[in-house]
């Protein structure tokens, strides 16, 4: 997987940044580099009731690709982000919670 191309730190809220990091972590751990976690799983990992607002923020900012299938939804980041890069950049604490 390619290294970081861009991360939307400047134009989204802290909650959206944390969601972005969680999605990147799950995608980085997955074989196909896609986050297949449900909204409920992501909300639980973040310790919040809902990810609707930060998720919509990332979609509007064009940082998220949503693949809808009959089996559910998968999320892809528009930019290649690896967990190694995030940890090297000091964002591992945000990912871990």
N, CA, C and O atoms as a CHARMM CRD file, in Angstrom:
* protein
*
  388
    1    1 UNK  N      0.84800  -1.17700   0.00000 PROA 1      0.00000
    2    1 UNK  CA     0.00000   0.00000   0.00000 PROA 1      0.00000
    3    1 UNK  C      0.89100   1.23700   0.00000 PROA 1      0.00000
    4    1 UNK  O      1.95600   1.24100   0.61900 PROA 1      0.00000
    5    2 UNK  N      0.46300   2.27000  -0.68300 PROA 2      0.00000
    6    2 UNK  CA     1.23100   3.50600  -0.75800 PROA 2      0.00000
    7    2 UNK  C      1.25000   4.21900   0.58900 PROA 2      0.00000
    8    2 UNK  O      0.38300   4.00100   1.43500 PROA 2      0.00000
    9    3 UNK  N      2.21800   5.04300   0.76500 PROA 3      0.00000
   10    3 UNK  CA     2.30600   5.85500   1.98000 PROA 3      0.00000
   11    3 UNK  C      1.30900   7.00300   1.90400 PROA 3      0.00000
   12    3 UNK  O      0.57100   7.15100   0.93000 PROA 3      0.00000
   13    4 UNK  N      1.31000   7.79500   2.94000 PROA 4      0.00000
   14    4 UNK  CA     0.33900   8.87800   3.03000 PROA 4      0.00000
   15    4 UNK  C      0.41200   9.82000   1.82300 PROA 4      0.00000
   16    4 UNK  O      1.49300  10.27900   1.45500 PROA 4      0.00000
   17    5 UNK  N     -0.71500  10.09800   1.22300 PROA 5      0.00000
   18    5 UNK  CA    -0.79600  11.10300   0.16900 PROA 5      0.00000
   19    5 UNK  C     -1.34300  12.40500   0.73100 PROA 5      0.00000
   20    5 UNK  O     -0.82900  13.48100   0.42600 PROA 5      0.00000
   21    6 UNK  N     -2.38400  12.31100   1.55200 PROA 6      0.00000
   22    6 UNK  CA    -2.97300  13.49800   2.16600 PROA 6      0.00000
   23    6 UNK  C     -3.90100  13.05500   3.28400 PROA 6      0.00000
   24    6 UNK  O     -4.53300  12.00200   3.20600 PROA 6      0.00000
   25    7 UNK  N     -3.97000  13.85700   4.30300 PROA 7      0.00000
   26    7 UNK  CA    -4.90400  13.59600   5.40800 PROA 7      0.00000
   27    7 UNK  C     -5.64900  14.89700   5.67000 PROA 7      0.00000
   28    7 UNK  O     -5.03200  15.96100   5.70400 PROA 7      0.00000
   29    8 UNK  N     -6.96400  14.83200   5.85700 PROA 8      0.00000
   30    8 UNK  CA    -7.77500  16.05400   5.93300 PROA 8      0.00000
   31    8 UNK  C     -7.78200  16.72600   7.30100 PROA 8      0.00000
   32    8 UNK  O     -8.84300  17.13000   7.77700 PROA 8      0.00000
   33    9 UNK  N     -6.63000  16.85600   7.93900 PROA 9      0.00000
   34    9 UNK  CA    -6.61900  17.39000   9.30800 PROA 9      0.00000
   35    9 UNK  C     -7.17000  18.79700   9.40300 PROA 9      0.00000
   36    9 UNK  O     -7.85700  19.12200  10.37100 PROA 9      0.00000
   37   10 UNK  N     -6.88900  19.62800   8.43600 PROA 10     0.00000
   38   10 UNK  CA    -7.19500  21.04700   8.59300 PROA 10     0.00000
   39   10 UNK  C     -8.66100  21.38900   8.41600 PROA 10     0.00000
   40   10 UNK  O     -9.10800  22.40700   8.94400 PROA 10     0.00000
   41   11 UNK  N     -9.41800  20.59500   7.70600 PROA 11     0.00000
   42   11 UNK  CA   -10.75400  21.06300   7.33300 PROA 11     0.00000
   43   11 UNK  C    -11.89400  20.29700   7.97000 PROA 11     0.00000
   44   11 UNK  O    -13.05500  20.52800   7.63300 PROA 11     0.00000
   45   12 UNK  N    -11.58800  19.39100   8.88500 PROA 12     0.00000
   46   12 UNK  CA   -12.66700  18.65500   9.53300 PROA 12     0.00000
   47   12 UNK  C    -12.52700  18.73300  11.05100 PROA 12     0.00000
   48   12 UNK  O    -11.46800  19.07900  11.57400 PROA 12     0.00000
   49   13 UNK  N    -13.60400  18.40800  11.74000 PROA 13     0.00000
   50   13 UNK  CA   -13.62900  18.46200  13.19700 PROA 13     0.00000
   51   13 UNK  C    -12.75400  17.37100  13.80800 PROA 13     0.00000
   52   13 UNK  O    -12.35000  16.42500  13.13100 PROA 13     0.00000
   53   14 UNK  N    -12.47300  17.52200  15.09100 PROA 14     0.00000
   54   14 UNK  CA   -11.69500  16.51100  15.81400 PROA 14     0.00000
   55   14 UNK  C    -12.38600  15.15100  15.75800 PROA 14     0.00000
   56   14 UNK  O    -11.72900  14.12500  15.58300 PROA 14     0.00000
   57   15 UNK  N    -13.71100  15.14400  15.90700 PROA 15     0.00000
   58   15 UNK  CA   -14.46200  13.88400  15.88100 PROA 15     0.00000
   59   15 UNK  C    -14.31600  13.19700  14.51900 PROA 15     0.00000
   60   15 UNK  O    -14.17500  11.97600  14.45000 PROA 15     0.00000
   61   16 UNK  N    -14.35000  13.98000  13.44100 PROA 16     0.00000
   62   16 UNK  CA   -14.18300  13.41200  12.09400 PROA 16     0.00000
   63   16 UNK  C    -12.76000  12.90200  11.89600 PROA 16     0.00000
   64   16 UNK  O    -12.55300  11.88000  11.24200 PROA 16     0.00000
   65   17 UNK  N    -11.78800  13.60000  12.45000 PROA 17     0.00000
   66   17 UNK  CA   -10.40000  13.13200  12.35100 PROA 17     0.00000
   67   17 UNK  C    -10.23000  11.78600  13.04500 PROA 17     0.00000
   68   17 UNK  O     -9.58000  10.88200  12.52000 PROA 17     0.00000
   69   18 UNK  N    -10.82300  11.66300  14.23000 PROA 18     0.00000
   70   18 UNK  CA   -10.71100  10.40400  14.97300 PROA 18     0.00000
   71   18 UNK  C    -11.40700   9.27600  14.21200 PROA 18     0.00000
   72   18 UNK  O    -10.89600   8.15700  14.15700 PROA 18     0.00000
   73   19 UNK  N    -12.56200   9.56200  13.62900 PROA 19     0.00000
   74   19 UNK  CA   -13.25100   8.55500  12.81500 PROA 19     0.00000
   75   19 UNK  C    -12.37600   8.14800  11.63400 PROA 19     0.00000
   76   19 UNK  O    -12.25800   6.96200  11.32500 PROA 19     0.00000
   77   20 UNK  N    -11.77000   9.11900  10.98000 PROA 20     0.00000
   78   20 UNK  CA   -10.86500   8.85600   9.85800 PROA 20     0.00000
   79   20 UNK  C     -9.75000   7.90400  10.29700 PROA 20     0.00000
   80   20 UNK  O     -9.42200   6.95800   9.58200 PROA 20     0.00000
   81   21 UNK  N     -9.17100   8.15400  11.46700 PROA 21     0.00000
   82   21 UNK  CA    -8.09000   7.31300  11.98300 PROA 21     0.00000
   83   21 UNK  C     -8.57100   5.89800  12.28500 PROA 21     0.00000
   84   21 UNK  O     -7.87000   4.93000  11.99100 PROA 21     0.00000
   85   22 UNK  N     -9.75900   5.77000  12.86900 PROA 22     0.00000
   86   22 UNK  CA   -10.29600   4.43600  13.15900 PROA 22     0.00000
   87   22 UNK  C    -10.53400   3.66400  11.86400 PROA 22     0.00000
   88   22 UNK  O    -10.20400   2.48200  11.77600 PROA 22     0.00000
   89   23 UNK  N    -11.09900   4.32500  10.87000 PROA 23     0.00000
   90   23 UNK  CA   -11.34600   3.66000   9.58700 PROA 23     0.00000
   91   23 UNK  C    -10.02100   3.26000   8.94400 PROA 23     0.00000
   92   23 UNK  O     -9.90500   2.17000   8.38300 PROA 23     0.00000
   93   24 UNK  N     -9.01800   4.14600   9.02500 PROA 24     0.00000
   94   24 UNK  CA    -7.69900   3.82800   8.46200 PROA 24     0.00000
   95   24 UNK  C     -7.08100   2.63200   9.16900 PROA 24     0.00000
   96   24 UNK  O     -6.48000   1.77500   8.52200 PROA 24     0.00000
   97   25 UNK  N     -7.22100   2.56300  10.49000 PROA 25     0.00000
   98   25 UNK  CA    -6.64900   1.45200  11.24800 PROA 25     0.00000
   99   25 UNK  C     -7.29600   0.12800  10.85000 PROA 25     0.00000
  100   25 UNK  O     -6.60200  -0.86000  10.61100 PROA 25     0.00000
  101   26 UNK  N     -8.62600   0.11100  10.77900 PROA 26     0.00000
  102   26 UNK  CA    -9.33700  -1.11600  10.41000 PROA 26     0.00000
  103   26 UNK  C     -8.98900  -1.52800   8.97900 PROA 26     0.00000
  104   26 UNK  O     -8.76100  -2.70600   8.70200 PROA 26     0.00000
  105   27 UNK  N     -8.94900  -0.55300   8.08000 PROA 27     0.00000
  106   27 UNK  CA    -8.60900  -0.85300   6.68000 PROA 27     0.00000
  107   27 UNK  C     -7.18200  -1.36600   6.57500 PROA 27     0.00000
  108   27 UNK  O     -6.89900  -2.26600   5.78300 PROA 27     0.00000
  109   28 UNK  N     -6.28700  -0.80200   7.36600 PROA 28     0.00000
  110   28 UNK  CA    -4.88400  -1.21200   7.32900 PROA 28     0.00000
  111   28 UNK  C     -4.72300  -2.65800   7.79400 PROA 28     0.00000
  112   28 UNK  O     -3.83800  -3.37100   7.32000 PROA 28     0.00000
  113   29 UNK  N     -5.57500  -3.08600   8.71800 PROA 29     0.00000
  114   29 UNK  CA    -5.51800  -4.45200   9.23800 PROA 29     0.00000
  115   29 UNK  C     -6.19800  -5.46200   8.32800 PROA 29     0.00000
  116   29 UNK  O     -5.99600  -6.66700   8.48200 PROA 29     0.00000
  117   30 UNK  N     -7.00600  -4.98400   7.37300 PROA 30     0.00000
  118   30 UNK  CA    -7.79200  -5.85300   6.51500 PROA 30     0.00000
  119   30 UNK  C     -7.03500  -6.18400   5.23600 PROA 30     0.00000
  120   30 UNK  O     -6.23600  -5.38300   4.75200 PROA 30     0.00000
  121   31 UNK  N     -7.29100  -7.36500   4.69600 PROA 31     0.00000
  122   31 UNK  CA    -6.60100  -7.80300   3.47800 PROA 31     0.00000
  123   31 UNK  C     -6.83700  -6.88800   2.29000 PROA 31     0.00000
  124   31 UNK  O     -5.92000  -6.63400   1.50900 PROA 31     0.00000
  125   32 UNK  N     -8.06400  -6.38700   2.14400 PROA 32     0.00000
  126   32 UNK  CA    -8.37300  -5.59600   0.95600 PROA 32     0.00000
  127   32 UNK  C     -8.27000  -4.08600   1.19500 PROA 32     0.00000
  128   32 UNK  O     -8.68800  -3.29200   0.35300 PROA 32     0.00000
  129   33 UNK  N     -7.70700  -3.69400   2.35200 PROA 33     0.00000
  130   33 UNK  CA    -7.51700  -2.27700   2.67700 PROA 33     0.00000
  131   33 UNK  C     -8.81700  -1.48400   2.67500 PROA 33     0.00000
  132   33 UNK  O     -8.83600  -0.30100   2.33700 PROA 33     0.00000
  133   34 UNK  N     -9.89400  -2.14600   3.05400 PROA 34     0.00000
  134   34 UNK  CA   -11.20400  -1.51100   3.14500 PROA 34     0.00000
  135   34 UNK  C    -11.73400  -1.74100   4.55900 PROA 34     0.00000
  136   34 UNK  O    -11.53300  -2.80600   5.14200 PROA 34     0.00000
  137   35 UNK  N    -12.40500  -0.74200   5.09400 PROA 35     0.00000
  138   35 UNK  CA   -13.01000  -0.86900   6.41700 PROA 35     0.00000
  139   35 UNK  C    -14.42800  -1.41600   6.25100 PROA 35     0.00000
  140   35 UNK  O    -15.30100  -0.73500   5.71400 PROA 35     0.00000
  141   36 UNK  N    -14.65200  -2.64200   6.71200 PROA 36     0.00000
  142   36 UNK  CA   -15.96700  -3.25700   6.60000 PROA 36     0.00000
  143   36 UNK  C    -16.77300  -3.15000   7.89800 PROA 36     0.00000
  144   36 UNK  O    -17.82700  -3.77300   8.02500 PROA 36     0.00000
  145   37 UNK  N    -16.28400  -2.36400   8.86100 PROA 37     0.00000
  146   37 UNK  CA   -16.97200  -2.22700  10.14600 PROA 37     0.00000
  147   37 UNK  C    -18.30400  -1.50800   9.96200 PROA 37     0.00000
  148   37 UNK  O    -18.44400  -0.62800   9.11400 PROA 37     0.00000
  149   38 UNK  N    -19.26600  -1.90100  10.76800 PROA 38     0.00000
  150   38 UNK  CA   -20.57000  -1.23400  10.73200 PROA 38     0.00000
  151   38 UNK  C    -20.47900   0.10400  11.45900 PROA 38     0.00000
  152   38 UNK  O    -19.52100   0.36800  12.18500 PROA 38     0.00000
  153   39 UNK  N    -21.48900   0.93900  11.25100 PROA 39     0.00000
  154   39 UNK  CA   -21.54600   2.21600  11.96500 PROA 39     0.00000
  155   39 UNK  C    -21.52700   1.98100  13.46900 PROA 39     0.00000
  156   39 UNK  O    -20.88500   2.72100  14.21500 PROA 39     0.00000
  157   40 UNK  N    -22.23600   0.94300  13.90800 PROA 40     0.00000
  158   40 UNK  CA   -22.31200   0.64200  15.33800 PROA 40     0.00000
  159   40 UNK  C    -20.94800   0.23700  15.88500 PROA 40     0.00000
  160   40 UNK  O    -20.57400   0.64400  16.98500 PROA 40     0.00000
  161   41 UNK  N    -20.19800  -0.56700  15.11600 PROA 41     0.00000
  162   41 UNK  CA   -18.86400  -0.98100  15.55300 PROA 41     0.00000
  163   41 UNK  C    -17.90900   0.21500  15.63600 PROA 41     0.00000
  164   41 UNK  O    -17.11800   0.32000  16.57300 PROA 41     0.00000
  165   42 UNK  N    -17.98900   1.10600  14.65600 PROA 42     0.00000
  166   42 UNK  CA   -17.13700   2.28500  14.67200 PROA 42     0.00000
  167   42 UNK  C    -17.50700   3.20800  15.82600 PROA 42     0.00000
  168   42 UNK  O    -16.62900   3.74000  16.50500 PROA 42     0.00000
  169   43 UNK  N    -18.79600   3.39700  16.04700 PROA 43     0.00000
  170   43 UNK  CA   -19.24200   4.25500  17.15900 PROA 43     0.00000
  171   43 UNK  C    -18.77500   3.69000  18.49000 PROA 43     0.00000
  172   43 UNK  O    -18.32200   4.42700  19.36500 PROA 43     0.00000
  173   44 UNK  N    -18.89000   2.38000  18.63400 PROA 44     0.00000
  174   44 UNK  CA   -18.45200   1.72600  19.86600 PROA 44     0.00000
  175   44 UNK  C    -16.95100   1.90000  20.07000 PROA 44     0.00000
  176   44 UNK  O    -16.50400   2.18800  21.18100 PROA 44     0.00000
  177   45 UNK  N    -16.17400   1.72800  19.00600 PROA 45     0.00000
  178   45 UNK  CA   -14.71900   1.87500  19.09500 PROA 45     0.00000
  179   45 UNK  C    -14.33000   3.30100  19.48300 PROA 45     0.00000
  180   45 UNK  O    -13.32900   3.52000  20.16400 PROA 45     0.00000
  181   46 UNK  N    -15.13200   4.26000  19.04200 PROA 46     0.00000
  182   46 UNK  CA   -14.85600   5.66100  19.34800 PROA 46     0.00000
  183   46 UNK  C    -15.44100   6.08600  20.68900 PROA 46     0.00000
  184   46 UNK  O    -15.10500   7.15100  21.20700 PROA 46     0.00000
  185   47 UNK  N    -16.31900   5.25300  21.25300 PROA 47     0.00000
  186   47 UNK  CA   -16.96300   5.60600  22.51500 PROA 47     0.00000
  187   47 UNK  C    -18.03400   6.66700  22.37300 PROA 47     0.00000
  188   47 UNK  O    -18.25100   7.46900  23.28100 PROA 47     0.00000
  189   48 UNK  N    -18.70500   6.67100  21.22400 PROA 48     0.00000
  190   48 UNK  CA   -19.78300   7.63500  20.98100 PROA 48     0.00000
  191   48 UNK  C    -21.05800   6.87800  20.60300 PROA 48     0.00000
  192   48 UNK  O    -21.02100   5.68800  20.29100 PROA 48     0.00000
  193   49 UNK  N    -22.18200   7.58900  20.63600 PROA 49     0.00000
  194   49 UNK  CA   -23.46400   6.96800  20.29500 PROA 49     0.00000
  195   49 UNK  C    -23.66100   6.82400  18.79400 PROA 49     0.00000
  196   49 UNK  O    -24.27600   5.86300  18.33000 PROA 49     0.00000
  197   50 UNK  N    -23.13700   7.78400  18.03500 PROA 50     0.00000
  198   50 UNK  CA   -23.37300   7.78900  16.59000 PROA 50     0.00000
  199   50 UNK  C    -22.18700   8.41500  15.86200 PROA 50     0.00000
  200   50 UNK  O    -21.55200   9.34400  16.36000 PROA 50     0.00000
  201   51 UNK  N    -21.90300   7.88400  14.67300 PROA 51     0.00000
  202   51 UNK  CA   -20.85000   8.47000  13.84300 PROA 51     0.00000
  203   51 UNK  C    -21.45100   9.24800  12.67400 PROA 51     0.00000
  204   51 UNK  O    -20.73300   9.67400  11.76900 PROA 51     0.00000
  205   52 UNK  N    -22.76700   9.42900  12.69800 PROA 52     0.00000
  206   52 UNK  CA   -23.43300  10.03600  11.54400 PROA 52     0.00000
  207   52 UNK  C    -22.85200  11.40300  11.17400 PROA 52     0.00000
  208   52 UNK  O    -22.53600  11.64300  10.00900 PROA 52     0.00000
  209   53 UNK  N    -22.71100  12.28700  12.14300 PROA 53     0.00000
  210   53 UNK  CA   -22.23600  13.63700  11.84200 PROA 53     0.00000
  211   53 UNK  C    -20.79400  13.64400  11.31700 PROA 53     0.00000
  212   53 UNK  O    -20.55000  14.23000  10.26200 PROA 53     0.00000
  213   54 UNK  N    -19.81700  13.01300  12.01600 PROA 54     0.00000
  214   54 UNK  CA   -18.45600  13.03300  11.46800 PROA 54     0.00000
  215   54 UNK  C    -18.33300  12.26700  10.15200 PROA 54     0.00000
  216   54 UNK  O    -17.52600  12.62800   9.29600 PROA 54     0.00000
  217   55 UNK  N    -19.13600  11.20400   9.98900 PROA 55     0.00000
  218   55 UNK  CA   -19.10200  10.44400   8.74800 PROA 55     0.00000
  219   55 UNK  C    -19.58000  11.30200   7.58200 PROA 55     0.00000
  220   55 UNK  O    -18.96500  11.30600   6.51600 PROA 55     0.00000
  221   56 UNK  N    -20.67500  12.02800   7.78800 PROA 56     0.00000
  222   56 UNK  CA   -21.18700  12.91100   6.73500 PROA 56     0.00000
  223   56 UNK  C    -20.18500  14.01800   6.42300 PROA 56     0.00000
  224   56 UNK  O    -20.04500  14.44300   5.27700 PROA 56     0.00000
  225   57 UNK  N    -19.49500  14.47400   7.46100 PROA 57     0.00000
  226   57 UNK  CA   -18.47500  15.50700   7.26500 PROA 57     0.00000
  227   57 UNK  C    -17.35000  14.99800   6.36500 PROA 57     0.00000
  228   57 UNK  O    -16.89800  15.70700   5.46600 PROA 57     0.00000
  229   58 UNK  N    -16.90300  13.76800   6.61300 PROA 58     0.00000
  230   58 UNK  CA   -15.84400  13.19100   5.77800 PROA 58     0.00000
  231   58 UNK  C    -16.33000  12.95600   4.34900 PROA 58     0.00000
  232   58 UNK  O    -15.58900  13.18800   3.39400 PROA 58     0.00000
  233   59 UNK  N    -17.56600  12.49900   4.20200 PROA 59     0.00000
  234   59 UNK  CA   -18.11000  12.28200   2.85800 PROA 59     0.00000
  235   59 UNK  C    -18.22600  13.59900   2.09500 PROA 59     0.00000
  236   59 UNK  O    -17.87100  13.67200   0.91900 PROA 59     0.00000
  237   60 UNK  N    -18.72500  14.64100   2.76600 PROA 60     0.00000
  238   60 UNK  CA   -18.89000  15.94500   2.10500 PROA 60     0.00000
  239   60 UNK  C    -17.54400  16.53100   1.71300 PROA 60     0.00000
  240   60 UNK  O    -17.42600  17.21500   0.69600 PROA 60     0.00000
  241   61 UNK  N    -16.52600  16.25700   2.53000 PROA 61     0.00000
  242   61 UNK  CA   -15.19000  16.75600   2.22700 PROA 61     0.00000
  243   61 UNK  C    -14.48900  15.87900   1.18500 PROA 61     0.00000
  244   61 UNK  O    -13.33500  16.11700   0.82700 PROA 61     0.00000
  245   62 UNK  N    -15.20500  14.86900   0.71100 PROA 62     0.00000
  246   62 UNK  CA   -14.70600  13.95300  -0.32400 PROA 62     0.00000
  247   62 UNK  C    -13.48700  13.14500   0.13900 PROA 62     0.00000
  248   62 UNK  O    -12.57200  12.87900  -0.64000 PROA 62     0.00000
  249   63 UNK  N    -13.49400  12.76200   1.41300 PROA 63     0.00000
  250   63 UNK  CA   -12.41000  11.92900   1.92000 PROA 63     0.00000
  251   63 UNK  C    -12.81300  10.47200   2.05200 PROA 63     0.00000
  252   63 UNK  O    -11.99000   9.62900   2.41100 PROA 63     0.00000
  253   64 UNK  N    -14.06900  10.16700   1.76600 PROA 64     0.00000
  254   64 UNK  CA   -14.56300   8.82100   1.98200 PROA 64     0.00000
  255   64 UNK  C    -15.26900   8.31400   0.73200 PROA 64     0.00000
  256   64 UNK  O    -16.01200   9.05300   0.08600 PROA 64     0.00000
  257   65 UNK  N    -15.03500   7.06300   0.39900 PROA 65     0.00000
  258   65 UNK  CA   -15.77600   6.38800  -0.65600 PROA 65     0.00000
  259   65 UNK  C    -16.62700   5.33500   0.03700 PROA 65     0.00000
  260   65 UNK  O    -16.11200   4.52800   0.81000 PROA 65     0.00000
  261   66 UNK  N    -17.90600   5.34000  -0.23200 PROA 66     0.00000
  262   66 UNK  CA   -18.80400   4.37100   0.37800 PROA 66     0.00000
  263   66 UNK  C    -19.26800   3.40200  -0.69100 PROA 66     0.00000
  264   66 UNK  O    -19.89000   3.80100  -1.67500 PROA 66     0.00000
  265   67 UNK  N    -18.96600   2.13900  -0.49900 PROA 67     0.00000
  266   67 UNK  CA   -19.40600   1.10000  -1.41900 PROA 67     0.00000
  267   67 UNK  C    -20.60400   0.39600  -0.80100 PROA 67     0.00000
  268   67 UNK  O    -20.47200  -0.29500   0.20900 PROA 67     0.00000
  269   68 UNK  N    -21.76600   0.56900  -1.40500 PROA 68     0.00000
  270   68 UNK  CA   -22.98400  -0.06200  -0.90500 PROA 68     0.00000
  271   68 UNK  C    -23.23600  -1.33700  -1.70600 PROA 68     0.00000
  272   68 UNK  O    -23.24700  -1.32100  -2.93700 PROA 68     0.00000
  273   69 UNK  N    -23.43600  -2.43300  -0.99200 PROA 69     0.00000
  274   69 UNK  CA   -23.77100  -3.69100  -1.65600 PROA 69     0.00000
  275   69 UNK  C    -24.96800  -4.29000  -0.94200 PROA 69     0.00000
  276   69 UNK  O    -25.43300  -3.75500   0.06500 PROA 69     0.00000
  277   70 UNK  N    -25.46000  -5.39300  -1.46300 PROA 70     0.00000
  278   70 UNK  CA   -26.58300  -6.06500  -0.81600 PROA 70     0.00000
  279   70 UNK  C    -26.18100  -6.61600   0.55100 PROA 70     0.00000
  280   70 UNK  O    -27.03400  -6.87500   1.39900 PROA 70     0.00000
  281   71 UNK  N    -24.87400  -6.79300   0.75700 PROA 71     0.00000
  282   71 UNK  CA   -24.39000  -7.33400   2.02500 PROA 71     0.00000
  283   71 UNK  C    -24.08400  -6.24500   3.04700 PROA 71     0.00000
  284   71 UNK  O    -23.74900  -6.54800   4.19200 PROA 71     0.00000
  285   72 UNK  N    -24.19300  -4.99400   2.64800 PROA 72     0.00000
  286   72 UNK  CA   -23.89900  -3.91100   3.57000 PROA 72     0.00000
  287   72 UNK  C    -23.05400  -2.84100   2.92200 PROA 72     0.00000
  288   72 UNK  O    -23.10500  -2.62300   1.71100 PROA 72     0.00000
  289   73 UNK  N    -22.27800  -2.18200   3.75100 PROA 73     0.00000
  290   73 UNK  CA   -21.51300  -1.03500   3.29000 PROA 73     0.00000
  291   73 UNK  C    -20.04600  -1.20100   3.65900 PROA 73     0.00000
  292   73 UNK  O    -19.72700  -1.68700   4.74300 PROA 73     0.00000
  293   74 UNK  N    -19.16800  -0.80400   2.77200 PROA 74     0.00000
  294   74 UNK  CA   -17.74600  -0.77900   3.09600 PROA 74     0.00000
  295   74 UNK  C    -17.23300   0.63500   2.84800 PROA 74     0.00000
  296   74 UNK  O    -17.76000   1.36800   2.01100 PROA 74     0.00000
  297   75 UNK  N    -16.20900   0.99500   3.58600 PROA 75     0.00000
  298   75 UNK  CA   -15.67000   2.34600   3.51700 PROA 75     0.00000
  299   75 UNK  C    -14.23800   2.30100   3.02200 PROA 75     0.00000
  300   75 UNK  O    -13.43700   1.47200   3.45200 PROA 75     0.00000
  301   76 UNK  N    -13.93600   3.20400   2.11600 PROA 76     0.00000
  302   76 UNK  CA   -12.55800   3.34200   1.65100 PROA 76     0.00000
  303   76 UNK  C    -12.17700   4.80400   1.78200 PROA 76     0.00000
  304   76 UNK  O    -12.99500   5.69100   1.54100 PROA 76     0.00000
  305   77 UNK  N    -10.95000   5.04900   2.15900 PROA 77     0.00000
  306   77 UNK  CA   -10.44900   6.40700   2.19300 PROA 77     0.00000
  307   77 UNK  C    -10.01900   6.79000   0.79100 PROA 77     0.00000
  308   77 UNK  O     -9.50900   5.95300   0.04700 PROA 77     0.00000
  309   78 UNK  N    -10.22000   8.03800   0.42700 PROA 78     0.00000
  310   78 UNK  CA    -9.77000   8.50000  -0.88400 PROA 78     0.00000
  311   78 UNK  C     -8.26200   8.66300  -0.93100 PROA 78     0.00000
  312   78 UNK  O     -7.68500   8.82900  -2.00600 PROA 78     0.00000
  313   79 UNK  N     -7.62300   8.61600   0.22700 PROA 79     0.00000
  314   79 UNK  CA    -6.18100   8.78000   0.29400 PROA 79     0.00000
  315   79 UNK  C     -5.59000   7.57000   0.97600 PROA 79     0.00000
  316   79 UNK  O     -6.17500   7.03800   1.92000 PROA 79     0.00000
  317   80 UNK  N     -4.44200   7.13200   0.51300 PROA 80     0.00000
  318   80 UNK  CA    -3.78200   5.96900   1.10100 PROA 80     0.00000
  319   80 UNK  C     -3.12900   6.36800   2.41500 PROA 80     0.00000
  320   80 UNK  O     -2.24100   7.22000   2.45100 PROA 80     0.00000
  321   81 UNK  N     -3.57600   5.75000   3.47200 PROA 81     0.00000
  322   81 UNK  CA    -3.02800   6.00700   4.79000 PROA 81     0.00000
  323   81 UNK  C     -2.70400   4.65100   5.38600 PROA 81     0.00000
  324   81 UNK  O     -3.53900   3.74700   5.36500 PROA 81     0.00000
  325   82 UNK  N     -1.51300   4.50400   5.91100 PROA 82     0.00000
  326   82 UNK  CA    -1.18200   3.24500   6.56600 PROA 82     0.00000
  327   82 UNK  C     -1.04500   3.48200   8.05700 PROA 82     0.00000
  328   82 UNK  O     -0.69500   4.57600   8.49900 PROA 82     0.00000
  329   83 UNK  N     -1.32300   2.45500   8.81600 PROA 83     0.00000
  330   83 UNK  CA    -1.19600   2.55900  10.26200 PROA 83     0.00000
  331   83 UNK  C      0.23700   2.87400  10.65200 PROA 83     0.00000
  332   83 UNK  O      0.46800   3.62100  11.60300 PROA 83     0.00000
  333   84 UNK  N      1.20500   2.31700   9.93100 PROA 84     0.00000
  334   84 UNK  CA     2.61000   2.61900  10.21700 PROA 84     0.00000
  335   84 UNK  C      2.87300   4.11600  10.15000 PROA 84     0.00000
  336   84 UNK  O      3.53700   4.68500  11.01700 PROA 84     0.00000
  337   85 UNK  N      2.34300   4.74100   9.10800 PROA 85     0.00000
  338   85 UNK  CA     2.55200   6.18300   8.97400 PROA 85     0.00000
  339   85 UNK  C      1.87700   6.92400  10.12000 PROA 85     0.00000
  340   85 UNK  O      2.46900   7.82200  10.71900 PROA 85     0.00000
  341   86 UNK  N      0.63900   6.55000  10.42400 PROA 86     0.00000
  342   86 UNK  CA    -0.09000   7.23900  11.48700 PROA 86     0.00000
  343   86 UNK  C      0.64100   7.12700  12.81300 PROA 86     0.00000
  344   86 UNK  O      0.73300   8.10100  13.56000 PROA 86     0.00000
  345   87 UNK  N      1.16400   5.94000  13.11100 PROA 87     0.00000
  346   87 UNK  CA     1.88800   5.75700  14.35900 PROA 87     0.00000
  347   87 UNK  C      3.18500   6.56700  14.35300 PROA 87     0.00000
  348   87 UNK  O      3.55000   7.16300  15.36600 PROA 87     0.00000
  349   88 UNK  N      3.87200   6.58800  13.22400 PROA 88     0.00000
  350   88 UNK  CA     5.10900   7.36400  13.12600 PROA 88     0.00000
  351   88 UNK  C      4.82500   8.85400  13.28100 PROA 88     0.00000
  352   88 UNK  O      5.65700   9.60400  13.79100 PROA 88     0.00000
  353   89 UNK  N      3.65400   9.27000  12.84200 PROA 89     0.00000
  354   89 UNK  CA     3.27300  10.67000  12.93700 PROA 89     0.00000
  355   89 UNK  C      2.72200  11.02500  14.32200 PROA 89     0.00000
  356   89 UNK  O      2.39600  12.18300  14.58100 PROA 89     0.00000
  357   90 UNK  N      2.61800  10.02900  15.21200 PROA 90     0.00000
  358   90 UNK  CA     2.17400  10.29300  16.56500 PROA 90     0.00000
  359   90 UNK  C      0.67400  10.23000  16.76100 PROA 90     0.00000
  360   90 UNK  O      0.16600  10.72000  17.76900 PROA 90     0.00000
  361   91 UNK  N     -0.04800   9.63700  15.82100 PROA 91     0.00000
  362   91 UNK  CA    -1.49800   9.58300  15.93600 PROA 91     0.00000
  363   91 UNK  C     -1.99900   8.27000  16.51200 PROA 91     0.00000
  364   91 UNK  O     -3.20700   8.03600  16.54600 PROA 91     0.00000
  365   92 UNK  N     -1.09500   7.40700  16.96700 PROA 92     0.00000
  366   92 UNK  CA    -1.51800   6.09900  17.45800 PROA 92     0.00000
  367   92 UNK  C     -2.40100   6.21700  18.70100 PROA 92     0.00000
  368   92 UNK  O     -3.27600   5.37700  18.91100 PROA 92     0.00000
  369   93 UNK  N     -2.19000   7.23900  19.52300 PROA 93     0.00000
  370   93 UNK  CA    -3.01700   7.37900  20.72300 PROA 93     0.00000
  371   93 UNK  C     -4.46800   7.66300  20.33900 PROA 93     0.00000
  372   93 UNK  O     -5.39200   7.15300  20.97300 PROA 93     0.00000
  373   94 UNK  N     -4.66600   8.47400  19.30500 PROA 94     0.00000
  374   94 UNK  CA    -6.03400   8.77100  18.85600 PROA 94     0.00000
  375   94 UNK  C     -6.70100   7.52300  18.31300 PROA 94     0.00000
  376   94 UNK  O     -7.90000   7.31700  18.50200 PROA 94     0.00000
  377   95 UNK  N     -5.91600   6.68500  17.63300 PROA 95     0.00000
  378   95 UNK  CA    -6.47200   5.45400  17.07300 PROA 95     0.00000
  379   95 UNK  C     -6.84300   4.48600  18.18400 PROA 95     0.00000
  380   95 UNK  O     -7.89000   3.84100  18.13500 PROA 95     0.00000
  381   96 UNK  N     -5.97900   4.39000  19.18500 PROA 96     0.00000
  382   96 UNK  CA    -6.21600   3.44100  20.27000 PROA 96     0.00000
  383   96 UNK  C     -7.30800   3.90900  21.21600 PROA 96     0.00000
  384   96 UNK  O     -7.86900   3.10400  21.95900 PROA 96     0.00000
  385   97 UNK  N     -7.61700   5.20000  21.19900 PROA 97     0.00000
  386   97 UNK  CA    -8.72100   5.69900  22.01100 PROA 97     0.00000
  387   97 UNK  C     -8.33900   6.37200  23.25100 PROA 97     0.00000
  388   97 UNK  O     -9.20500   6.82600  23.99900 PROA 97     0.00000
